[in-house]
Amino acid sequence: MLPDLTQYLWIAWLVLALVFVIIELLTLEFTFLMLAAGTLVGGLGVNLLGGPWWLQVALAAALSGLLLFTIRPLLLRLLHRGTQPALTNVDALYGMGARVTSPFVDGFGSVRLDNGETWTAKLPDDAADTLGIGTRVKVMTVLGATVEVAPLPSAPSTERSSEHG
């Protein structure tokens, strides 16, 4: 006759919860933490109260799902509160500095952005084509594969006078 293994089911619940906690420590997304909590409260809790194995599994699954869809989003929102999302792709170009690499002719030229990319550039309609090579500009808008740039205000001269006084 085989022994009744359901009396050792509490060990399985503890091991499963421990595995979930270890995986959570590697992922840090609160997903496996919610599964571990459901396992401990639903599975192990019902086991310790003497419930049948199918009720333990059902309650562990239901509680894990409930925690995943209610508590996890709140925890993630609290974790990411106050942090600005990182700007990527075209959104990261707005306001970026650049240096003119070819002279502007009829309002179009070329610039090298501070991130190292070279783009075709367009001046605003009210700007003059007087930007020389090496002039610092700022990206105002992105128009497809062209950036619209405006000259940066010129910085005060940092040259020192040769006069000693």
N, CA, C and O of each residue as an XYZ file, in Angstrom:
660
protein
N       0.832     -1.174      0.000
C       0.000      0.000      0.000
C       0.884      1.246      0.000
O       1.877      1.323      0.724
N       0.499      2.228     -0.834
C       1.273      3.470     -0.967
C       0.913      4.447      0.146
O      -0.239      4.529      0.572
N       1.922      5.186      0.609
C       1.627      6.166      1.667
C       0.832      7.342      1.090
O       0.895      7.626     -0.106
N       0.095      8.005      1.952
C      -0.688      9.171      1.552
C       0.245     10.379      1.487
O       0.651     10.914      2.518
N       0.590     10.815      0.237
C       1.546     11.903      0.048
C       0.933     13.282      0.277
O       1.660     14.274      0.334
N      -0.380     13.361      0.409
C      -0.996     14.667      0.620
C      -0.639     15.255      1.983
O      -0.789     16.458      2.202
N      -0.166     14.406      2.901
C       0.231     14.938      4.198
C       1.540     15.719      4.108
O       1.884     16.467      5.023
N       2.272     15.543      3.001
C       3.524     16.277      2.797
C       3.366     17.413      1.781
O       4.355     17.977      1.314
N       2.151     17.732      1.453
C       1.904     18.767      0.450
C       2.370     20.141      0.915
O       2.689     20.999      0.091
N       2.412     20.354      2.211
C       2.863     21.649      2.718
C       4.312     21.922      2.324
O       4.696     23.075      2.124
N       5.112     20.866      2.213
C       6.510     21.021      1.796
C       6.562     21.500      0.345
O       7.376     22.356     -0.003
N       5.697     20.947     -0.488
C       5.655     21.360     -1.895
C       5.271     22.828     -2.011
O       5.831     23.545     -2.840
N       4.316     23.295     -1.185
C       3.920     24.705     -1.228
C       5.083     25.607     -0.817
O       5.307     26.648     -1.435
N       5.815     25.219      0.210
C       6.960     26.022      0.648
C       8.056     26.066     -0.420
O       8.624     27.125     -0.687
N       8.348     24.920     -1.026
C       9.378     24.867     -2.071
C       8.951     25.709     -3.273
O       9.764     26.444     -3.832
N       7.698     25.607     -3.667
C       7.199     26.391     -4.803
C       7.285     27.890     -4.511
O       7.680     28.672     -5.375
N       6.917     28.285     -3.303
C       7.007     29.704     -2.927
C       8.463     30.163     -2.931
O       8.752     31.274     -3.376
N       9.371     29.346     -2.452
C      10.792     29.687     -2.448
C      11.327     29.837     -3.871
O      12.092     30.758     -4.155
N      10.926     28.935     -4.759
C      11.338     29.039     -6.168
C      10.823     30.341     -6.775
O      11.552     31.025     -7.494
N       9.569     30.685     -6.487
C       9.012     31.939     -7.001
C       9.770     33.160     -6.475
O      10.007     34.111     -7.219
N      10.144     33.134     -5.208
C      10.885     34.262     -4.626
C      12.266     34.376     -5.267
O      12.724     35.486     -5.540
N      12.929     33.266     -5.510
C      14.246     33.294     -6.161
C      14.124     33.851     -7.571
O      14.940     34.677     -7.981
N      13.121     33.412     -8.314
C      12.923     33.941     -9.666
C      12.608     35.432     -9.609
O      13.070     36.192    -10.460
N      11.837     35.855     -8.630
C      11.510     37.279     -8.471
C      12.763     38.099     -8.226
O      12.890     39.203     -8.756
N      13.683     37.583     -7.439
C      14.929     38.295     -7.183
C      15.755     38.474     -8.445
O      16.557     39.403     -8.536
N      15.568     37.597     -9.415
C      16.286     37.716    -10.686
C      15.573     38.629    -11.674
O      16.229     39.257    -12.506
N      14.255     38.720    -11.607
C      13.505     39.505    -12.592
C      13.115     40.890    -12.100
O      13.115     41.840    -12.882
N      12.781     41.026    -10.820
C      12.386     42.307    -10.211
C      11.218     42.980    -10.922
O      11.260     44.181    -11.188
N      10.183     42.217    -11.227
C       8.994     42.758    -11.882
C       7.725     42.563    -11.065
O       6.641     42.906    -11.538
N       7.820     42.037     -9.885
C       6.708     41.782     -8.966
C       5.763     40.676     -9.439
O       4.776     40.394     -8.760
N       6.035     40.049    -10.570
C       5.161     38.985    -11.067
C       5.284     37.746    -10.188
O       4.285     37.235     -9.681
N       6.508     37.266    -10.012
C       6.701     36.043     -9.244
C       6.509     36.281     -7.747
O       6.255     35.336     -7.001
N       6.626     37.516     -7.307
C       6.319     37.832     -5.914
C       4.830     37.634     -5.645
O       4.446     37.134     -4.588
N       3.996     38.026     -6.603
C       2.553     37.824     -6.459
C       2.219     36.328     -6.493
O       1.343     35.871     -5.759
N       2.916     35.568     -7.343
C       2.692     34.116     -7.386
C       3.124     33.469     -6.073
O       2.461     32.556     -5.581
N       4.236     33.942     -5.504
C       4.696     33.392     -4.223
C       3.697     33.702     -3.115
O       3.418     32.849     -2.273
N       3.161     34.913     -3.112
C       2.177     35.268     -2.083
C       0.911     34.427     -2.232
O       0.358     33.961     -1.236
N       0.452     34.232     -3.455
C      -0.717     33.381     -3.680
C      -0.466     31.948     -3.261
O      -1.349     31.280     -2.723
N       0.755     31.481     -3.513
C       1.125     30.120     -3.128
C       1.123     29.970     -1.608
O       0.596     28.996     -1.070
N       1.714     30.937     -0.929
C       1.790     30.835      0.532
C       0.433     30.987      1.197
O       0.062     30.177      2.048
N      -0.309     32.016      0.816
C      -1.582     32.280      1.480
C      -2.649     31.294      1.016
O      -3.352     30.699      1.833
N      -2.763     31.127     -0.290
C      -3.811     30.253     -0.811
C      -3.498     28.778     -0.625
O      -4.292     28.037     -0.044
N      -2.330     28.348     -1.124
C      -1.995     26.927     -1.074
C      -1.629     26.443      0.310
O      -2.249     25.521      0.840
N      -0.612     27.070      0.900
C      -0.153     26.628      2.219
C      -1.179     26.934      3.303
O      -1.369     26.144      4.228
N      -1.842     28.090      3.185
C      -2.853     28.454      4.185
C      -3.989     27.454      4.242
O      -4.380     27.019      5.326
N      -4.520     27.089      3.101
C      -5.621     26.104      3.068
C      -5.119     24.735      3.514
O      -5.856     23.981      4.149
N      -3.866     24.407      3.186
C      -3.286     23.137      3.615
C      -3.212     23.067      5.135
O      -3.569     22.055      5.738
N      -2.747     24.147      5.744
C      -2.622     24.145      7.204
C      -3.977     24.133      7.897
O      -4.096     23.679      9.035
N      -5.008     24.640      7.200
C      -6.362     24.593      7.766
C      -7.064     23.271      7.478
O      -8.198     23.056      7.905
N      -6.375     22.376      6.744
C      -6.913     21.040      6.511
C      -7.796     20.913      5.287
O      -8.572     19.962      5.191
N      -7.702     21.843      4.345
C      -8.516     21.771      3.131
C      -7.997     20.728      2.153
O      -6.825     20.357      2.214
N      -8.848     20.250      1.253
C      -8.419     19.258      0.261
C      -7.434     19.872     -0.740
O      -7.364     21.093     -0.884
N      -6.660     18.996     -1.441
C      -5.610     19.455     -2.338
C      -6.163     20.296     -3.478
O      -5.526     21.264     -3.894
N      -7.349     19.942     -3.994
C      -7.902     20.684     -5.131
C      -8.318     22.096     -4.717
O      -8.253     23.024     -5.523
N      -8.744     22.258     -3.468
C      -9.084     23.590     -2.970
C      -7.811     24.417     -2.762
O      -7.809     25.627     -2.984
N      -6.742     23.762     -2.338
C      -5.463     24.449     -2.178
C      -4.978     25.004     -3.517
O      -4.568     26.161     -3.612
N      -5.031     24.168     -4.535
C      -4.582     24.592     -5.875
C      -5.484     25.697     -6.407
O      -4.992     26.690     -6.941
N      -6.781     25.540     -6.270
C      -7.721     26.536     -6.794
C      -7.551     27.878     -6.091
O      -7.549     28.923     -6.741
N      -7.410     27.856     -4.776
C      -7.258     29.113     -4.035
C      -5.900     29.765     -4.316
O      -5.808     30.989     -4.408
N      -4.861     28.960     -4.450
C      -3.540     29.509     -4.774
C      -3.572     30.182     -6.140
O      -3.022     31.271     -6.301
N      -4.203     29.556     -7.120
C      -4.288     30.132     -8.461
C      -5.149     31.394     -8.461
O      -4.777     32.402     -9.062
N      -6.293     31.338     -7.791
C      -7.195     32.495     -7.762
C      -6.545     33.677     -7.055
O      -6.621     34.807     -7.538
N      -5.910     33.426     -5.924
C      -5.280     34.510     -5.178
C      -4.081     35.082     -5.943
O      -3.866     36.294     -5.936
N      -3.308     34.227     -6.595
C      -2.181     34.709     -7.402
C      -2.671     35.600     -8.527
O      -2.104     36.663     -8.777
N      -3.727     35.167     -9.206
C      -4.282     35.983    -10.285
C      -4.827     37.308     -9.789
O      -4.637     38.343    -10.429
N      -5.499     37.282     -8.660
C      -6.033     38.512     -8.079
C      -4.908     39.484     -7.723
O      -5.007     40.677     -8.007
N      -3.855     38.985     -7.110
C      -2.720     39.832     -6.761
C      -2.017     40.380     -8.000
O      -1.592     41.535     -8.020
N      -1.897     39.544     -9.033
C      -1.243     39.992    -10.269
C      -1.966     41.161    -10.915
O      -1.330     42.073    -11.443
N      -3.287     41.139    -10.876
C      -4.052     42.164    -11.584
C      -4.495     43.325    -10.702
O      -5.048     44.299    -11.213
N      -4.269     43.249     -9.390
C      -4.663     44.363     -8.524
C      -3.460     45.009     -7.830
O      -3.237     46.210     -7.976
N      -2.704     44.242     -7.096
C      -1.609     44.790     -6.297
C      -0.377     45.101     -7.148
O       0.271     46.125     -6.936
N      -0.047     44.236     -8.102
C       1.162     44.439     -8.912
C       1.153     45.767     -9.662
O       2.159     46.474     -9.627
N       0.054     46.146    -10.348
C       0.076     47.458    -11.017
C       0.273     48.623    -10.050
O       0.940     49.602    -10.387
N      -0.302     48.524     -8.853
C      -0.103     49.584     -7.857
C       1.357     49.662     -7.426
O       1.910     50.755     -7.298
N       1.979     48.517     -7.203
C       3.387     48.502     -6.813
C       4.275     49.056     -7.920
O       5.204     49.815     -7.645
N       4.001     48.686     -9.164
C       4.794     49.206    -10.279
C       4.622     50.711    -10.424
O       5.588     51.419    -10.707
N       3.398     51.207    -10.232
C       3.147     52.645    -10.316
C       3.900     53.384     -9.222
O       4.470     54.447     -9.469
N       3.907     52.829     -8.009
C       4.651     53.446     -6.917
C       6.155     53.423     -7.169
O       6.865     54.372     -6.834
N       6.632     52.333     -7.759
C       8.053     52.199     -8.033
C       8.519     53.203     -9.071
O       9.617     53.748     -8.955
N       7.702     53.454    -10.083
C       8.104     54.334    -11.187
C       7.591     55.758    -11.030
O       7.739     56.570    -11.944
N       6.991     56.073     -9.888
C       6.465     57.415     -9.677
C       7.614     58.411     -9.612
O       8.625     58.176     -8.950
N       7.439     59.525    -10.311
C       8.422     60.593    -10.258
C       9.561     60.461    -11.237
O      10.340     61.403    -11.386
N       9.695     59.343    -11.908
C      10.779     59.200    -12.876
C      10.257     59.540    -14.258
O       9.185     59.090    -14.664
N      11.020     60.329    -14.965
C      10.657     60.678    -16.339
C      11.020     59.511    -17.247
O      12.099     58.934    -17.113
N      10.138     59.162    -18.160
C      10.495     58.094    -19.087
C      11.638     58.554    -19.987
O      11.692     59.715    -20.393
N      12.531     57.653    -20.288
C      13.666     57.984    -21.141
C      13.180     58.253    -22.555
O      12.421     57.467    -23.123
N      13.620     59.366    -23.116
C      13.228     59.702    -24.475
C      14.058     58.868    -25.450
O      15.271     58.731    -25.293
N      13.392     58.323    -26.447
C      14.079     57.488    -27.429
C      13.678     57.920    -28.827
O      12.740     58.694    -29.015
N      14.400     57.410    -29.788
C      14.132     57.647    -31.205
C      14.029     59.136    -31.503
O      14.881     59.907    -31.061
N      13.026     59.552    -32.229
C      12.894     60.938    -32.656
C      12.647     61.860    -31.468
O      13.086     63.010    -31.477
N      11.951     61.367    -30.448
C      11.658     62.204    -29.287
C      12.929     62.691    -28.595
O      12.917     63.749    -27.966
N      14.019     61.941    -28.699
C      15.261     62.327    -28.047
C      15.987     63.432    -28.802
O      16.919     64.030    -28.264
N      15.586     63.714    -30.030
C      16.280     64.714    -30.840
C      15.851     66.142    -30.533
O      16.631     67.073    -30.732
N      14.622     66.333    -30.051
C      14.123     67.684    -29.798
C      14.982     68.377    -28.751
O      15.175     67.856    -27.653
N      15.493     69.545    -29.094
C      16.307     70.324    -28.175
C      17.772     69.930    -28.161
O      18.566     70.561    -27.463
N      18.154     68.901    -28.916
C      19.544     68.451    -28.939
C      20.404     69.460    -29.691
O      19.962     70.059    -30.671
N      21.604     69.637    -29.232
C      22.541     70.522    -29.895
C      23.158     69.845    -31.113
O      23.158     68.620    -31.231
N      23.683     70.669    -32.016
C      24.311     70.144    -33.223
C      25.335     71.164    -33.717
O      25.368     72.304    -33.254
N      26.163     70.737    -34.658
C      27.160     71.612    -35.260
C      27.002     71.525    -36.780
O      26.884     70.433    -37.337
N      27.001     72.669    -37.436
C      26.825     72.723    -38.896
C      28.044     72.090    -39.547
O      29.178     72.431    -39.210
N      27.813     71.151    -40.497
C      28.921     70.476    -41.183
C      29.019     70.874    -42.648
O      30.067     70.683    -43.266
N      27.947     71.426    -43.218
C      28.023     71.954    -44.584
C      27.190     73.227    -44.631
O      26.174     73.324    -43.944
N      27.605     74.205    -45.432
C      26.897     75.483    -45.439
C      25.466     75.325    -45.938
O      25.156     74.433    -46.727
N      24.602     76.219    -45.455
C      23.194     76.192    -45.841
C      23.020     76.914    -47.175
O      23.475     78.044    -47.349
N      22.354     76.243    -48.111
C      22.031     76.823    -49.415
C      20.525     76.699    -49.585
O      19.970     75.603    -49.500
N      19.874     77.816    -49.823
C      18.418     77.852    -49.954
C      17.722     77.261    -48.731
O      16.677     76.623    -48.853
N      18.295     77.472    -47.568
C      17.664     77.035    -46.331
C      17.969     75.612    -45.920
O      17.519     75.173    -44.862
N      18.736     74.861    -46.740
C      19.047     73.469    -46.416
C      20.549     73.269    -46.301
O      21.322     73.833    -47.075
N      20.952     72.468    -45.336
C      22.354     72.149    -45.129
C      22.458     70.824    -44.405
O      21.560     69.985    -44.480
N      23.558     70.648    -43.706
C      23.757     69.395    -42.999
C      24.380     69.693    -41.642
O      25.212     70.591    -41.512
N      23.968     68.928    -40.630
C      24.472     69.107    -39.269
C      24.852     67.765    -38.671
O      24.310     66.722    -39.036
N      25.801     67.817    -37.739
C      26.145     66.619    -36.964
C      25.600     66.845    -35.565
O      26.020     67.760    -34.857
N      24.647     65.984    -35.174
C      24.029     66.092    -33.854
C      25.025     65.707    -32.774
O      26.040     65.064    -33.045
N      24.722     66.107    -31.550
C      25.603     65.790    -30.425
C      25.694     64.296    -30.158
O      26.615     63.849    -29.474
N      24.758     63.516    -30.686
C      24.830     62.061    -30.510
C      25.668     61.399    -31.600
O      25.813     60.177    -31.611
N      26.228     62.205    -32.529
C      27.111     61.678    -33.563
C      26.453     61.455    -34.906
O      27.155     61.190    -35.883
N      25.142     61.551    -35.001
C      24.440     61.330    -36.264
C      24.502     62.578    -37.137
O      24.458     63.702    -36.637
N      24.605     62.367    -38.447
C      24.573     63.470    -39.393
C      23.197     63.498    -40.038
O      22.712     62.479    -40.530
N      22.569     64.673    -40.034
C      21.222     64.838    -40.564
C      21.195     65.979    -41.567
O      21.978     66.925    -41.480
N      20.277     65.873    -42.523
C      19.959     67.008    -43.377
C      19.192     67.994    -42.513
O      18.296     67.616    -41.757
N      19.557     69.263    -42.637
C      18.949     70.263    -41.770
C      18.274     71.340    -42.594
O      18.680     71.633    -43.718
N      17.256     71.914    -42.026
C      16.497     72.996    -42.645
C      16.451     74.132    -41.642
O      16.280     73.918    -40.442
N      16.606     75.345    -42.156
C      16.476     76.522    -41.309
C      15.030     76.980    -41.315
O      14.319     76.758    -42.295
N      14.578     77.618    -40.238
C      13.225     78.187    -40.252
C      13.106     79.218    -41.368
O      14.105     79.795    -41.798
N      11.884     79.447    -41.835
C      11.669     80.354    -42.965
C      12.173     81.766    -42.689
O      12.587     82.463    -43.615
N      12.142     82.195    -41.433
C      12.545     83.561    -41.114
C      14.037     83.703    -40.817
O      14.495     84.799    -40.494
N      14.802     82.616    -40.921
C      16.234     82.672    -40.619
C      17.039     82.938    -41.880
O      16.639     82.572    -42.985
N      18.178     83.583    -41.689
C      19.072     83.861    -42.818
C      20.003     82.675    -43.026
O      20.260     81.907    -42.098
N      20.509     82.530    -44.257
C      21.418     81.423    -44.591
C      22.857     81.765    -44.225
O      23.769     81.422    -44.978
N      23.086     82.409    -43.128
C      24.426     82.880    -42.792
C      25.150     81.978    -41.812
O      26.164     82.386    -41.247
N      24.668     80.776    -41.595
C      25.329     79.879    -40.650
C      26.541     79.241    -41.316
O      26.419     78.565    -42.338
N      27.699     79.461    -40.732
C      28.917     78.879    -41.279
C      29.184     77.505    -40.703
O      28.544     77.072    -39.745
N      30.136     76.837    -41.304
C      30.522     75.506    -40.828
C      31.074     75.635    -39.414
O      31.883     76.521    -39.141
N      30.650     74.772    -38.533
C      31.090     74.777    -37.146
C      30.172     75.549    -36.220
O      30.366     75.523    -35.004
N      29.174     76.237    -36.765
C      28.241     77.002    -35.936
C      27.372     76.043    -35.135
O      26.910     75.031    -35.661
N      27.148     76.361    -33.860
C      26.292     75.533    -33.006
C      24.835     75.893    -33.245
O      24.470     77.067    -33.308
N      24.010     74.857    -33.377
C      22.572     75.029    -33.574
C      21.835     74.086    -32.642
O      22.437     73.235    -31.987
N      20.528     74.250    -32.593
C      19.675     73.436    -31.729
C      18.538     72.879    -32.573
O      17.961     73.599    -33.388
N      18.212     71.602    -32.385
C      17.116     70.971    -33.124
C      15.800     71.486    -32.565
O      15.537     71.387    -31.366
N      14.975     72.039    -33.452
C      13.675     72.559    -33.046
C      12.561     71.545    -33.320
O      11.730     71.277    -32.453
N      12.551     70.991    -34.521
C      11.552     69.977    -34.891
C      12.192     68.947    -35.805
O      13.264     69.174    -36.366
N      11.522     67.818    -35.944
C      11.959     66.774    -36.855
C      10.889     66.636    -37.924
O       9.715     66.414    -37.628
N      11.316     66.772    -39.171
C      10.397     66.685    -40.305
C      10.826     65.514    -41.176
O      11.557     65.697    -42.149
N      10.386     64.338    -40.840
C      10.783     63.145    -41.598
C      12.255     62.858    -41.371
O      12.676     62.579    -40.249
N      13.054     62.928    -42.466
C      14.488     62.677    -42.367
C      15.274     63.978    -42.294
O      16.487     63.987    -42.505
N      14.594     65.064    -41.998
C      15.219     66.386    -41.908
C      14.921     66.986    -40.544
O      13.819     66.846    -40.015
N      15.919     67.658    -39.985
C      15.701     68.362    -38.732
C      15.680     69.858    -39.012
O      16.470     70.370    -39.806
N      14.762     70.547    -38.346
C      14.746     72.002    -38.447
C      15.546     72.528    -37.273
O      15.279     72.196    -36.119
N      16.545     73.366    -37.591
C      17.450     73.850    -36.559
C      17.392     75.364    -36.470
O      17.023     76.049    -37.424
N      17.757     75.863    -35.320
C      17.860     77.301    -35.103
C      19.208     77.559    -34.463
O      19.678     76.759    -33.654
N      19.838     78.679    -34.822
C      21.148     78.970    -34.231
C      21.025     79.219    -32.735
O      20.050     79.803    -32.262
N      22.014     78.773    -32.015
C      22.064     79.040    -30.582
C      22.535     80.472    -30.377
O      23.306     80.992    -31.182
N      22.080     81.108    -29.314
C      22.591     82.456    -29.046
C      24.101     82.395    -28.866
O      24.618     81.489    -28.213
N      24.796     83.348    -29.439
C      26.261     83.314    -29.362
C      26.708     83.567    -27.933
O      26.200     84.451    -27.243
N      27.677     82.763    -27.512
C      28.221     82.893    -26.162
C      29.177     84.066    -26.121
O      29.801     84.389    -27.132
N      29.303     84.709    -24.973
C      30.253     85.806    -24.885
C      31.667     85.315    -25.142
O      32.012     84.180    -24.811
N      32.458     86.153    -25.716
C      33.820     85.784    -26.083
C      34.621     85.458    -24.825
O      34.541     86.157    -23.815
N      35.385     84.391    -24.915
C      36.192     83.980    -23.775
C      37.663     84.287    -23.995
O      38.506     83.901    -23.185
N      37.978     84.979    -25.085
C      39.379     85.312    -25.359
C      39.850     86.332    -24.349
O      39.119     87.248    -23.972
N      41.069     86.158    -23.924
C      41.646     87.099    -22.961
C      42.397     88.198    -23.685
O      43.013     87.994    -24.731
N      42.322     89.311    -23.112
C      43.032     90.452    -23.699
C      44.525     90.268    -23.511
O      44.971     89.746    -22.489
N      45.306     90.702    -24.511
C      46.746     90.575    -24.415
C      47.359     91.690    -23.574
O      48.558     91.691    -23.297
N      46.531     92.619    -23.180
C      47.025     93.727    -22.349
C      47.174     93.265    -20.916
O      46.306     92.574    -20.383
N      48.244     93.637    -20.311
C      48.442     93.347    -18.900
C      48.361     94.665    -18.157
O      49.022     95.633    -18.534
N      47.598     94.711    -17.158
C      47.460     96.010    -16.584
C      47.370     95.986    -15.166
O      47.247     97.038    -14.538
